[in-house]
Amino acid sequence: MSHSDPEAFAARYRQVKEELRIPDTCYAHDIAARLSVDPGAFGASARVGGSGVLALTACGREHGHPAEALGI
């Protein structure tokens, strides 16, 4: 595949997206459900304990993130 061929690139992009089941739109709860636990699966009677941890990118480690950007 030539990277300078936009049609070939688009076809490969669609193929990989389909193979990996990547949705058109992806929200934080979608990512959490695929990588860890689905926050929508907990009911009112669920008991939860411990600490939640979120990894930062290199940019996030260097510059931080806006306050409450990731608040729950």
PDB file of N, CA, C and O in Angstrom, chain B, residues numbered from 101:
ATOM      1  N   MET B 101       0.837  -1.179   0.000  1.00  0.00           N
ATOM      2  CA  MET B 101       0.000   0.000   0.000  1.00  0.00           C
ATOM      3  C   MET B 101       0.882   1.243   0.000  1.00  0.00           C
ATOM      4  O   MET B 101       1.841   1.340   0.766  1.00  0.00           O
ATOM      5  N   SER B 102       0.555   2.158  -0.841  1.00  0.00           N
ATOM      6  CA  SER B 102       1.270   3.429  -0.905  1.00  0.00           C
ATOM      7  C   SER B 102       0.589   4.426   0.022  1.00  0.00           C
ATOM      8  O   SER B 102      -0.625   4.621  -0.044  1.00  0.00           O
ATOM      9  N   HIS B 103       1.372   5.050   0.877  1.00  0.00           N
ATOM     10  CA  HIS B 103       0.809   6.045   1.801  1.00  0.00           C
ATOM     11  C   HIS B 103       0.355   7.299   1.068  1.00  0.00           C
ATOM     12  O   HIS B 103      -0.384   8.114   1.621  1.00  0.00           O
ATOM     13  N   SER B 104       0.795   7.453  -0.168  1.00  0.00           N
ATOM     14  CA  SER B 104       0.384   8.618  -0.940  1.00  0.00           C
ATOM     15  C   SER B 104      -0.903   8.359  -1.725  1.00  0.00           C
ATOM     16  O   SER B 104      -1.378   9.238  -2.444  1.00  0.00           O
ATOM     17  N   ASP B 105      -1.467   7.157  -1.589  1.00  0.00           N
ATOM     18  CA  ASP B 105      -2.710   6.803  -2.270  1.00  0.00           C
ATOM     19  C   ASP B 105      -3.864   6.900  -1.269  1.00  0.00           C
ATOM     20  O   ASP B 105      -4.060   5.983  -0.470  1.00  0.00           O
ATOM     21  N   PRO B 106      -4.630   7.995  -1.299  1.00  0.00           N
ATOM     22  CA  PRO B 106      -5.682   8.186  -0.295  1.00  0.00           C
ATOM     23  C   PRO B 106      -6.771   7.123  -0.327  1.00  0.00           C
ATOM     24  O   PRO B 106      -7.330   6.790   0.718  1.00  0.00           O
ATOM     25  N   GLU B 107      -7.080   6.590  -1.483  1.00  0.00           N
ATOM     26  CA  GLU B 107      -8.110   5.548  -1.563  1.00  0.00           C
ATOM     27  C   GLU B 107      -7.631   4.258  -0.908  1.00  0.00           C
ATOM     28  O   GLU B 107      -8.398   3.606  -0.200  1.00  0.00           O
ATOM     29  N   ALA B 108      -6.375   3.882  -1.135  1.00  0.00           N
ATOM     30  CA  ALA B 108      -5.816   2.682  -0.519  1.00  0.00           C
ATOM     31  C   ALA B 108      -5.709   2.866   0.998  1.00  0.00           C
ATOM     32  O   ALA B 108      -5.991   1.947   1.767  1.00  0.00           O
ATOM     33  N   PHE B 109      -5.300   4.056   1.409  1.00  0.00           N
ATOM     34  CA  PHE B 109      -5.205   4.337   2.844  1.00  0.00           C
ATOM     35  C   PHE B 109      -6.580   4.228   3.494  1.00  0.00           C
ATOM     36  O   PHE B 109      -6.720   3.606   4.547  1.00  0.00           O
ATOM     37  N   ALA B 110      -7.605   4.834   2.871  1.00  0.00           N
ATOM     38  CA  ALA B 110      -8.965   4.801   3.425  1.00  0.00           C
ATOM     39  C   ALA B 110      -9.490   3.371   3.488  1.00  0.00           C
ATOM     40  O   ALA B 110     -10.148   2.997   4.459  1.00  0.00           O
ATOM     41  N   ALA B 111      -9.209   2.573   2.473  1.00  0.00           N
ATOM     42  CA  ALA B 111      -9.661   1.182   2.475  1.00  0.00           C
ATOM     43  C   ALA B 111      -9.006   0.402   3.603  1.00  0.00           C
ATOM     44  O   ALA B 111      -9.673  -0.365   4.298  1.00  0.00           O
ATOM     45  N   ARG B 112      -7.698   0.595   3.791  1.00  0.00           N
ATOM     46  CA  ARG B 112      -6.984  -0.108   4.877  1.00  0.00           C
ATOM     47  C   ARG B 112      -7.477   0.369   6.235  1.00  0.00           C
ATOM     48  O   ARG B 112      -7.632  -0.437   7.153  1.00  0.00           O
ATOM     49  N   TYR B 113      -7.724   1.666   6.377  1.00  0.00           N
ATOM     50  CA  TYR B 113      -8.241   2.230   7.628  1.00  0.00           C
ATOM     51  C   TYR B 113      -9.582   1.570   7.979  1.00  0.00           C
ATOM     52  O   TYR B 113      -9.788   1.152   9.118  1.00  0.00           O
ATOM     53  N   ARG B 114     -10.482   1.480   7.009  1.00  0.00           N
ATOM     54  CA  ARG B 114     -11.789   0.856   7.248  1.00  0.00           C
ATOM     55  C   ARG B 114     -11.631  -0.615   7.624  1.00  0.00           C
ATOM     56  O   ARG B 114     -12.348  -1.116   8.491  1.00  0.00           O
ATOM     57  N   GLN B 115     -10.693  -1.309   6.972  1.00  0.00           N
ATOM     58  CA  GLN B 115     -10.456  -2.722   7.264  1.00  0.00           C
ATOM     59  C   GLN B 115      -9.978  -2.912   8.708  1.00  0.00           C
ATOM     60  O   GLN B 115     -10.509  -3.747   9.441  1.00  0.00           O
ATOM     61  N   VAL B 116      -8.983  -2.137   9.103  1.00  0.00           N
ATOM     62  CA  VAL B 116      -8.448  -2.261  10.463  1.00  0.00           C
ATOM     63  C   VAL B 116      -9.507  -1.870  11.479  1.00  0.00           C
ATOM     64  O   VAL B 116      -9.645  -2.527  12.511  1.00  0.00           O
ATOM     65  N   LYS B 117     -10.253  -0.815  11.206  1.00  0.00           N
ATOM     66  CA  LYS B 117     -11.316  -0.363  12.112  1.00  0.00           C
ATOM     67  C   LYS B 117     -12.352  -1.464  12.313  1.00  0.00           C
ATOM     68  O   LYS B 117     -12.820  -1.684  13.430  1.00  0.00           O
ATOM     69  N   GLU B 118     -12.707  -2.155  11.234  1.00  0.00           N
ATOM     70  CA  GLU B 118     -13.678  -3.242  11.329  1.00  0.00           C
ATOM     71  C   GLU B 118     -13.089  -4.438  12.080  1.00  0.00           C
ATOM     72  O   GLU B 118     -13.759  -5.023  12.931  1.00  0.00           O
ATOM     73  N   GLU B 119     -11.846  -4.804  11.772  1.00  0.00           N
ATOM     74  CA  GLU B 119     -11.200  -5.944  12.434  1.00  0.00           C
ATOM     75  C   GLU B 119     -11.092  -5.731  13.938  1.00  0.00           C
ATOM     76  O   GLU B 119     -11.290  -6.664  14.717  1.00  0.00           O
ATOM     77  N   LEU B 120     -10.778  -4.508  14.344  1.00  0.00           N
ATOM     78  CA  LEU B 120     -10.592  -4.207  15.768  1.00  0.00           C
ATOM     79  C   LEU B 120     -11.874  -3.732  16.452  1.00  0.00           C
ATOM     80  O   LEU B 120     -11.876  -3.411  17.640  1.00  0.00           O
ATOM     81  N   ARG B 121     -12.964  -3.693  15.681  1.00  0.00           N
ATOM     82  CA  ARG B 121     -14.271  -3.263  16.180  1.00  0.00           C
ATOM     83  C   ARG B 121     -14.173  -1.881  16.836  1.00  0.00           C
ATOM     84  O   ARG B 121     -14.663  -1.677  17.947  1.00  0.00           O
ATOM     85  N   ILE B 122     -13.537  -0.940  16.139  1.00  0.00           N
ATOM     86  CA  ILE B 122     -13.398   0.425  16.621  1.00  0.00           C
ATOM     87  C   ILE B 122     -14.645   1.199  16.219  1.00  0.00           C
ATOM     88  O   ILE B 122     -14.949   1.304  15.031  1.00  0.00           O
ATOM     89  N   PRO B 123     -15.377   1.749  17.201  1.00  0.00           N
ATOM     90  CA  PRO B 123     -16.608   2.472  16.861  1.00  0.00           C
ATOM     91  C   PRO B 123     -16.314   3.836  16.237  1.00  0.00           C
ATOM     92  O   PRO B 123     -15.213   4.370  16.367  1.00  0.00           O
ATOM     93  N   ASP B 124     -17.320   4.388  15.557  1.00  0.00           N
ATOM     94  CA  ASP B 124     -17.176   5.723  14.970  1.00  0.00           C
ATOM     95  C   ASP B 124     -16.983   6.774  16.054  1.00  0.00           C
ATOM     96  O   ASP B 124     -16.183   7.698  15.901  1.00  0.00           O
ATOM     97  N   THR B 125     -17.716   6.627  17.142  1.00  0.00           N
ATOM     98  CA  THR B 125     -17.618   7.546  18.276  1.00  0.00           C
ATOM     99  C   THR B 125     -17.246   6.723  19.503  1.00  0.00           C
ATOM    100  O   THR B 125     -17.769   5.628  19.706  1.00  0.00           O
ATOM    101  N   CYS B 126     -16.350   7.249  20.310  1.00  0.00           N
ATOM    102  CA  CYS B 126     -15.895   6.514  21.490  1.00  0.00           C
ATOM    103  C   CYS B 126     -15.800   7.473  22.673  1.00  0.00           C
ATOM    104  O   CYS B 126     -15.083   8.472  22.623  1.00  0.00           O
ATOM    105  N   TYR B 127     -16.523   7.159  23.721  1.00  0.00           N
ATOM    106  CA  TYR B 127     -16.538   7.986  24.923  1.00  0.00           C
ATOM    107  C   TYR B 127     -15.742   7.308  26.036  1.00  0.00           C
ATOM    108  O   TYR B 127     -15.364   6.143  25.916  1.00  0.00           O
ATOM    109  N   ALA B 128     -15.491   8.041  27.115  1.00  0.00           N
ATOM    110  CA  ALA B 128     -14.688   7.520  28.226  1.00  0.00           C
ATOM    111  C   ALA B 128     -15.245   6.211  28.762  1.00  0.00           C
ATOM    112  O   ALA B 128     -14.478   5.292  29.048  1.00  0.00           O
ATOM    113  N   HIS B 129     -16.573   6.103  28.907  1.00  0.00           N
ATOM    114  CA  HIS B 129     -17.132   4.850  29.443  1.00  0.00           C
ATOM    115  C   HIS B 129     -16.942   3.689  28.451  1.00  0.00           C
ATOM    116  O   HIS B 129     -16.840   2.537  28.873  1.00  0.00           O
ATOM    117  N   ASP B 130     -16.893   3.975  27.147  1.00  0.00           N
ATOM    118  CA  ASP B 130     -16.618   2.925  26.164  1.00  0.00           C
ATOM    119  C   ASP B 130     -15.193   2.402  26.334  1.00  0.00           C
ATOM    120  O   ASP B 130     -14.952   1.195  26.292  1.00  0.00           O
ATOM    121  N   ILE B 131     -14.264   3.319  26.525  1.00  0.00           N
ATOM    122  CA  ILE B 131     -12.863   2.943  26.712  1.00  0.00           C
ATOM    123  C   ILE B 131     -12.701   2.145  27.993  1.00  0.00           C
ATOM    124  O   ILE B 131     -12.030   1.112  28.003  1.00  0.00           O
ATOM    125  N   ALA B 132     -13.315   2.618  29.082  1.00  0.00           N
ATOM    126  CA  ALA B 132     -13.234   1.908  30.363  1.00  0.00           C
ATOM    127  C   ALA B 132     -13.795   0.497  30.236  1.00  0.00           C
ATOM    128  O   ALA B 132     -13.211  -0.454  30.757  1.00  0.00           O
ATOM    129  N   ALA B 133     -14.924   0.359  29.546  1.00  0.00           N
ATOM    130  CA  ALA B 133     -15.544  -0.961  29.398  1.00  0.00           C
ATOM    131  C   ALA B 133     -14.641  -1.920  28.632  1.00  0.00           C
ATOM    132  O   ALA B 133     -14.604  -3.110  28.944  1.00  0.00           O
ATOM    133  N   ARG B 134     -13.919  -1.425  27.641  1.00  0.00           N
ATOM    134  CA  ARG B 134     -13.065  -2.307  26.848  1.00  0.00           C
ATOM    135  C   ARG B 134     -11.736  -2.603  27.522  1.00  0.00           C
ATOM    136  O   ARG B 134     -11.177  -3.684  27.337  1.00  0.00           O
ATOM    137  N   LEU B 135     -11.217  -1.649  28.309  1.00  0.00           N
ATOM    138  CA  LEU B 135      -9.894  -1.828  28.904  1.00  0.00           C
ATOM    139  C   LEU B 135      -9.911  -2.347  30.331  1.00  0.00           C
ATOM    140  O   LEU B 135      -8.921  -2.910  30.799  1.00  0.00           O
ATOM    141  N   SER B 136     -11.029  -2.162  31.030  1.00  0.00           N
ATOM    142  CA  SER B 136     -11.044  -2.514  32.443  1.00  0.00           C
ATOM    143  C   SER B 136     -12.423  -3.013  32.843  1.00  0.00           C
ATOM    144  O   SER B 136     -12.753  -4.178  32.616  1.00  0.00           O
ATOM    145  N   VAL B 137     -13.224  -2.149  33.429  1.00  0.00           N
ATOM    146  CA  VAL B 137     -14.583  -2.513  33.834  1.00  0.00           C
ATOM    147  C   VAL B 137     -15.575  -1.541  33.211  1.00  0.00           C
ATOM    148  O   VAL B 137     -15.258  -0.376  32.968  1.00  0.00           O
ATOM    149  N   ASP B 138     -16.770  -2.034  32.960  1.00  0.00           N
ATOM    150  CA  ASP B 138     -17.822  -1.217  32.376  1.00  0.00           C
ATOM    151  C   ASP B 138     -18.543  -0.475  33.497  1.00  0.00           C
ATOM    152  O   ASP B 138     -19.249  -1.101  34.288  1.00  0.00           O
ATOM    153  N   PRO B 139     -18.381   0.847  33.583  1.00  0.00           N
ATOM    154  CA  PRO B 139     -19.030   1.583  34.668  1.00  0.00           C
ATOM    155  C   PRO B 139     -20.547   1.507  34.598  1.00  0.00           C
ATOM    156  O   PRO B 139     -21.216   1.702  35.613  1.00  0.00           O
ATOM    157  N   GLY B 140     -21.100   1.232  33.435  1.00  0.00           N
ATOM    158  CA  GLY B 140     -22.547   1.108  33.305  1.00  0.00           C
ATOM    159  C   GLY B 140     -23.079  -0.215  33.812  1.00  0.00           C
ATOM    160  O   GLY B 140     -24.293  -0.381  33.937  1.00  0.00           O
ATOM    161  N   ALA B 141     -22.201  -1.162  34.109  1.00  0.00           N
ATOM    162  CA  ALA B 141     -22.627  -2.481  34.567  1.00  0.00           C
ATOM    163  C   ALA B 141     -22.889  -2.528  36.069  1.00  0.00           C
ATOM    164  O   ALA B 141     -23.451  -3.503  36.566  1.00  0.00           O
ATOM    165  N   PHE B 142     -22.490  -1.492  36.793  1.00  0.00           N
ATOM    166  CA  PHE B 142     -22.703  -1.474  38.237  1.00  0.00           C
ATOM    167  C   PHE B 142     -24.109  -0.995  38.544  1.00  0.00           C
ATOM    168  O   PHE B 142     -24.572   0.003  37.992  1.00  0.00           O
ATOM    169  N   GLY B 143     -24.774  -1.704  39.415  1.00  0.00           N
ATOM    170  CA  GLY B 143     -26.106  -1.296  39.851  1.00  0.00           C
ATOM    171  C   GLY B 143     -26.031  -0.540  41.162  1.00  0.00           C
ATOM    172  O   GLY B 143     -24.947  -0.330  41.706  1.00  0.00           O
ATOM    173  N   ALA B 144     -27.175  -0.134  41.665  1.00  0.00           N
ATOM    174  CA  ALA B 144     -27.244   0.641  42.908  1.00  0.00           C
ATOM    175  C   ALA B 144     -26.726  -0.148  44.106  1.00  0.00           C
ATOM    176  O   ALA B 144     -26.260   0.443  45.080  1.00  0.00           O
ATOM    177  N   SER B 145     -26.803  -1.467  44.045  1.00  0.00           N
ATOM    178  CA  SER B 145     -26.368  -2.276  45.186  1.00  0.00           C
ATOM    179  C   SER B 145     -24.906  -2.694  45.096  1.00  0.00           C
ATOM    180  O   SER B 145     -24.418  -3.392  45.984  1.00  0.00           O
ATOM    181  N   ALA B 146     -24.209  -2.294  44.066  1.00  0.00           N
ATOM    182  CA  ALA B 146     -22.804  -2.678  43.904  1.00  0.00           C
ATOM    183  C   ALA B 146     -21.939  -2.024  44.970  1.00  0.00           C
ATOM    184  O   ALA B 146     -22.053  -0.829  45.244  1.00  0.00           O
ATOM    185  N   ARG B 147     -21.076  -2.829  45.561  1.00  0.00           N
ATOM    186  CA  ARG B 147     -20.121  -2.314  46.546  1.00  0.00           C
ATOM    187  C   ARG B 147     -18.771  -2.193  45.852  1.00  0.00           C
ATOM    188  O   ARG B 147     -18.271  -3.156  45.270  1.00  0.00           O
ATOM    189  N   VAL B 148     -18.196  -1.016  45.919  1.00  0.00           N
ATOM    190  CA  VAL B 148     -16.934  -0.754  45.254  1.00  0.00           C
ATOM    191  C   VAL B 148     -15.950  -0.204  46.267  1.00  0.00           C
ATOM    192  O   VAL B 148     -16.318   0.617  47.106  1.00  0.00           O
ATOM    193  N   GLY B 149     -14.707  -0.645  46.199  1.00  0.00           N
ATOM    194  CA  GLY B 149     -13.672  -0.145  47.097  1.00  0.00           C
ATOM    195  C   GLY B 149     -12.360  -0.036  46.357  1.00  0.00           C
ATOM    196  O   GLY B 149     -12.220  -0.533  45.240  1.00  0.00           O
ATOM    197  N   GLY B 150     -11.410   0.611  46.978  1.00  0.00           N
ATOM    198  CA  GLY B 150     -10.095   0.738  46.373  1.00  0.00           C
ATOM    199  C   GLY B 150      -9.891   2.101  45.752  1.00  0.00           C
ATOM    200  O   GLY B 150     -10.618   3.055  46.031  1.00  0.00           O
ATOM    201  N   SER B 151      -8.892   2.165  44.911  1.00  0.00           N
ATOM    202  CA  SER B 151      -8.543   3.427  44.270  1.00  0.00           C
ATOM    203  C   SER B 151      -8.545   3.259  42.762  1.00  0.00           C
ATOM    204  O   SER B 151      -8.091   2.242  42.237  1.00  0.00           O
ATOM    205  N   GLY B 152      -9.052   4.252  42.080  1.00  0.00           N
ATOM    206  CA  GLY B 152      -8.986   4.263  40.631  1.00  0.00           C
ATOM    207  C   GLY B 152      -7.710   4.956  40.192  1.00  0.00           C
ATOM    208  O   GLY B 152      -7.299   5.949  40.791  1.00  0.00           O
ATOM    209  N   VAL B 153      -7.094   4.441  39.163  1.00  0.00           N
ATOM    210  CA  VAL B 153      -5.840   5.001  38.678  1.00  0.00           C
ATOM    211  C   VAL B 153      -5.958   5.211  37.178  1.00  0.00           C
ATOM    212  O   VAL B 153      -6.474   4.357  36.458  1.00  0.00           O
ATOM    213  N   LEU B 154      -5.476   6.353  36.718  1.00  0.00           N
ATOM    214  CA  LEU B 154      -5.483   6.648  35.295  1.00  0.00           C
ATOM    215  C   LEU B 154      -4.076   7.035  34.887  1.00  0.00           C
ATOM    216  O   LEU B 154      -3.465   7.915  35.493  1.00  0.00           O
ATOM    217  N   ALA B 155      -3.568   6.383  33.867  1.00  0.00           N
ATOM    218  CA  ALA B 155      -2.225   6.690  33.389  1.00  0.00           C
ATOM    219  C   ALA B 155      -2.251   7.961  32.558  1.00  0.00           C
ATOM    220  O   ALA B 155      -3.204   8.203  31.817  1.00  0.00           O
ATOM    221  N   LEU B 156      -1.224   8.763  32.677  1.00  0.00           N
ATOM    222  CA  LEU B 156      -1.096   9.971  31.876  1.00  0.00           C
ATOM    223  C   LEU B 156      -0.127   9.739  30.723  1.00  0.00           C
ATOM    224  O   LEU B 156       0.792   8.927  30.825  1.00  0.00           O
ATOM    225  N   THR B 157      -0.340  10.448  29.644  1.00  0.00           N
ATOM    226  CA  THR B 157       0.597  10.421  28.533  1.00  0.00           C
ATOM    227  C   THR B 157       1.851  11.192  28.936  1.00  0.00           C
ATOM    228  O   THR B 157       1.875  11.827  29.989  1.00  0.00           O
ATOM    229  N   ALA B 158       2.877  11.140  28.117  1.00  0.00           N
ATOM    230  CA  ALA B 158       4.095  11.907  28.384  1.00  0.00           C
ATOM    231  C   ALA B 158       3.760  13.392  28.473  1.00  0.00           C
ATOM    232  O   ALA B 158       4.293  14.098  29.330  1.00  0.00           O
ATOM    233  N   CYS B 159       2.881  13.870  27.595  1.00  0.00           N
ATOM    234  CA  CYS B 159       2.462  15.273  27.618  1.00  0.00           C
ATOM    235  C   CYS B 159       1.739  15.582  28.921  1.00  0.00           C
ATOM    236  O   CYS B 159       1.974  16.628  29.527  1.00  0.00           O
ATOM    237  N   GLY B 160       0.865  14.684  29.357  1.00  0.00           N
ATOM    238  CA  GLY B 160       0.142  14.885  30.606  1.00  0.00           C
ATOM    239  C   GLY B 160       1.069  14.900  31.811  1.00  0.00           C
ATOM    240  O   GLY B 160       0.865  15.673  32.747  1.00  0.00           O
ATOM    241  N   ARG B 161       2.092  14.043  31.788  1.00  0.00           N
ATOM    242  CA  ARG B 161       3.053  14.039  32.898  1.00  0.00           C
ATOM    243  C   ARG B 161       3.844  15.337  32.923  1.00  0.00           C
ATOM    244  O   ARG B 161       4.126  15.876  33.993  1.00  0.00           O
ATOM    245  N   GLU B 162       4.201  15.839  31.749  1.00  0.00           N
ATOM    246  CA  GLU B 162       5.009  17.060  31.686  1.00  0.00           C
ATOM    247  C   GLU B 162       4.193  18.307  32.019  1.00  0.00           C
ATOM    248  O   GLU B 162       4.651  19.179  32.759  1.00  0.00           O
ATOM    249  N   HIS B 163       2.981  18.384  31.468  1.00  0.00           N
ATOM    250  CA  HIS B 163       2.185  19.605  31.592  1.00  0.00           C
ATOM    251  C   HIS B 163       0.988  19.483  32.523  1.00  0.00           C
ATOM    252  O   HIS B 163       0.349  20.489  32.831  1.00  0.00           O
ATOM    253  N   GLY B 164       0.672  18.289  32.972  1.00  0.00           N
ATOM    254  CA  GLY B 164      -0.503  18.080  33.811  1.00  0.00           C
ATOM    255  C   GLY B 164      -1.768  18.114  32.975  1.00  0.00           C
ATOM    256  O   GLY B 164      -1.715  18.137  31.745  1.00  0.00           O
ATOM    257  N   HIS B 165      -2.905  18.117  33.655  1.00  0.00           N
ATOM    258  CA  HIS B 165      -4.196  18.194  32.969  1.00  0.00           C
ATOM    259  C   HIS B 165      -5.052  19.222  33.691  1.00  0.00           C
ATOM    260  O   HIS B 165      -4.826  19.490  34.871  1.00  0.00           O
ATOM    261  N   PRO B 166      -6.031  19.803  33.006  1.00  0.00           N
ATOM    262  CA  PRO B 166      -6.879  20.808  33.646  1.00  0.00           C
ATOM    263  C   PRO B 166      -7.581  20.224  34.872  1.00  0.00           C
ATOM    264  O   PRO B 166      -7.991  19.063  34.862  1.00  0.00           O
ATOM    265  N   ALA B 167      -7.715  21.009  35.900  1.00  0.00           N
ATOM    266  CA  ALA B 167      -8.393  20.566  37.125  1.00  0.00           C
ATOM    267  C   ALA B 167      -9.800  20.115  36.802  1.00  0.00           C
ATOM    268  O   ALA B 167     -10.518  20.765  36.042  1.00  0.00           O
ATOM    269  N   GLU B 168     -10.184  18.996  37.387  1.00  0.00           N
ATOM    270  CA  GLU B 168     -11.516  18.411  37.229  1.00  0.00           C
ATOM    271  C   GLU B 168     -11.807  17.916  35.820  1.00  0.00           C
ATOM    272  O   GLU B 168     -12.941  17.533  35.533  1.00  0.00           O
ATOM    273  N   ALA B 169     -10.825  17.913  34.941  1.00  0.00           N
ATOM    274  CA  ALA B 169     -11.074  17.386  33.601  1.00  0.00           C
ATOM    275  C   ALA B 169     -11.431  15.929  33.656  1.00  0.00           C
ATOM    276  O   ALA B 169     -12.163  15.434  32.798  1.00  0.00           O
ATOM    277  N   LEU B 170     -10.928  15.230  34.650  1.00  0.00           N
ATOM    278  CA  LEU B 170     -11.189  13.808  34.785  1.00  0.00           C
ATOM    279  C   LEU B 170     -11.965  13.487  36.053  1.00  0.00           C
ATOM    280  O   LEU B 170     -11.955  12.348  36.519  1.00  0.00           O
ATOM    281  N   GLY B 171     -12.624  14.467  36.601  1.00  0.00           N
ATOM    282  CA  GLY B 171     -13.366  14.248  37.850  1.00  0.00           C
ATOM    283  C   GLY B 171     -14.519  13.288  37.683  1.00  0.00           C
ATOM    284  O   GLY B 171     -15.098  13.167  36.603  1.00  0.00           O
ATOM    285  N   ILE B 172     -14.839  12.617  38.748  1.00  0.00           N
ATOM    286  CA  ILE B 172     -15.955  11.664  38.741  1.00  0.00           C
ATOM    287  C   ILE B 172     -17.061  12.210  39.626  1.00  0.00           C
ATOM    288  O   ILE B 172     -18.105  11.575  39.773  1.00  0.00           O
TER     289      ILE B 172
END
